[in-house]
Amino acid sequence: MAESAEAERFSLDDAVDPDSPLGAQEQQMLALERAWWKYAGAKEQAIKDLFGMSATRYYQVLNALIDTEEAIAHDPMLVKRLRRLRTTRQRARTARRLGTGV
């Protein structure tokens, strides 16, 4: 019962635009990234409930998605923000590995 209530809170069916160059799941992934903090519960659980994949696989797919021109066309501000965050995390990881300050 709690699982279905949780899934209802994370329903992203209304996030799908039939005129978008992206598929329904891709649009829903971007919608979740846009507003995941608005929902109760853990983001990882929402990913599992909505997309039936592990958080690791979700982020692999998301990273490939935000590199596409279709994603930029669908939601340019969000995709640019996600790319910026990814670059920041990569730089921090590299700095830690090299033992330098950020």
RANOR-V86579 format. One record per pair of residues at least 6 apart in sequence whose ideal C-beta (glycine too) atoms are under 6 Angstrom apart, sorted by sequence separation. I is the first residue (numbers start at 1). J is the second residue. D is the distance in Angstrom with one decimal. If there is no record, write none. Layout:
i & j & d
I & J & D
I & J & D
This chain:
i & j & d
65 & 71 & 5.3
20 & 27 & 5.7
36 & 43 & 5.0
72 & 79 & 5.1
95 & 102 & 4.8
16 & 24 & 4.7
47 & 55 & 5.3
71 & 79 & 4.9
92 & 102 & 5.4
16 & 27 & 5.1
44 & 55 & 4.5
47 & 58 & 4.7
15 & 27 & 5.6
15 & 28 & 5.5
66 & 79 & 5.0
12 & 28 & 4.2
15 & 31 & 3.4
66 & 82 & 4.9
66 & 83 & 5.7
12 & 31 & 4.8
10 & 39 & 5.5
9 & 39 & 5.2
9 & 40 & 6.0
29 & 62 & 5.8
6 & 41 & 5.4
10 & 46 & 4.3
26 & 65 & 5.6
10 & 50 & 5.6
7 & 49 & 4.6
34 & 78 & 5.3
30 & 75 & 5.4
22 & 70 & 5.3
21 & 70 & 4.1
21 & 73 & 5.9
22 & 74 & 5.1
20 & 74 & 5.1
